[in-house]
Amino acid sequence: MNAIPGTLSVPYDSLTPSPPRATSLLRAYRRHDTLFSSSQVQLHARGVLETVDASACDGLAETAREALQRTARKIGRLPLLGAVPFAADAPARLWIPRQAVFAAGQARHGGERRSLPVPLPHCDGVLPQPTAQGYRDSVSAALQRIDAGRVAKVVLSRSLRMQARVSVPWLLERLLSRHPDGYTYAIDLTRNGDSASLVGSSPELLLRKRGAQVLSNPLAGSIPRVADPAEDAQRAQGLLSSAKDRHEHALVVDAVAAALAPHCRKLQVPAAPSLLSTPTMWHLSTRVEGELLDPAASSLQLALALHPTPAVCGYPTVAAQAAIRELEGYDRGLFTGLVGWSDPEGDGEWAVTIRCALVEADAVTAYAGAGVVRGSQPQAELDETSAKLRTMLNAMGLAQVLDVPESAA
Ligand SMILES: C=C(O[C@H]1C=CC=C(C(=O)O)[C@@H]1O)C(=O)O
């Protein structure tokens, strides 16, 4: 099928009969491979055939489509995969791999366990950006802008850079076993010998496209979960009936529906959100489903038409982007961008790049943000980002970094 020895690419639309078992793909994963897993499909890729480094400002979707079609003509059907950053003018990290294998279904924990690194990663120091107080101050500043009518919602984030060595295959396996329904990814970013991977377990689907069918599943409005089942259920119900969170959520759903509408002959938008849970969070969730006018439209092009949604940026977009630039004080990089893949027909799946960490040789940086709207409280937003950070910190065995007294942070 393909001219490159060892290259294997199984078409997405031929997945159902007898695909490679997802668990065996996970077992085959090696450091510097790339893996993207959802409840629908799992993609395992190795090597780089061609990079597509344009920024979203520079016709990224068109450049990607040309690269996919050229590869399909010359070599065979291979997907494009990788990550697009939050900022439209920053370069994407997308490429066509030398080898790609798709499997249907979830990468549940395989029979064969990898040996755990012993001891668990040890953290030699933490650099928060901003500090806890800095984050609360930025939320207060965003609330002033909201009161002044300059913006309705701003998503503010923070990061924790930890001096620690973390094994990517080990982390990936732990993330998959904790939340197999999520969008779990390990995107190899190693270039020129500088080892780096973007690893995460996102609960949020930006866009899935298969034939003429598209689905987006925006999340916004959240509350941390607790161990006690009765209180946990009470929190979920409280979230569902919170006017503040419903408003925060509606801004995202309206923007997603407005961005998809011009591309769709039919669009279904539920009138009210439902609840979605991860191991650490409850979220308000809405599944927006559409039928495309042009089934040949690419999943990347459609995902970029949605990005950045108010779930990661705010509303209105331009005012929220300006507030983030002025208040956040650090570069988000790939965090709050999109991560996923597209095949030569444009079918594909792109998740919102959240609940993630940049894993480098001697350090790991975890990220989390929260939507600020009228009625938000600085301490509650800080606590929400801590709970979101736990997705990665718990999986890495580094949750103790959240217990550091603020004066030491
Ligand atoms: C920006 C993040 O979450 C977004 C997605 C879901 C819920 C969110 C919220 O309730 O604020 C955020 O909009 C993150 O997890 O870092």
The ligand as a Gaussian input file, in Angstrom:
#p B3LYP/6-31G(d) Opt

LIG

0 1
 C       -9.266000      26.050000      30.453000
 C       -9.617000      24.921000      31.026000
 O      -10.905000      24.437000      31.058000
 C      -11.923000      24.954000      30.225000
 C      -12.720000      23.791000      29.830000
 C      -13.728000      23.311000      30.622000
 C      -14.223000      24.094000      31.652000
 C      -13.747000      25.351000      31.876000
 C      -14.289000      26.194000      32.964000
 O      -15.290000      25.805000      33.589000
 O      -13.718000      27.256000      33.236000
 C      -12.737000      25.968000      31.001000
 O      -13.444000      26.806000      30.148000
 C       -8.649000      24.021000      31.671000
 O       -9.014000      22.914000      32.074000
 O       -7.473000      24.419000      31.784000

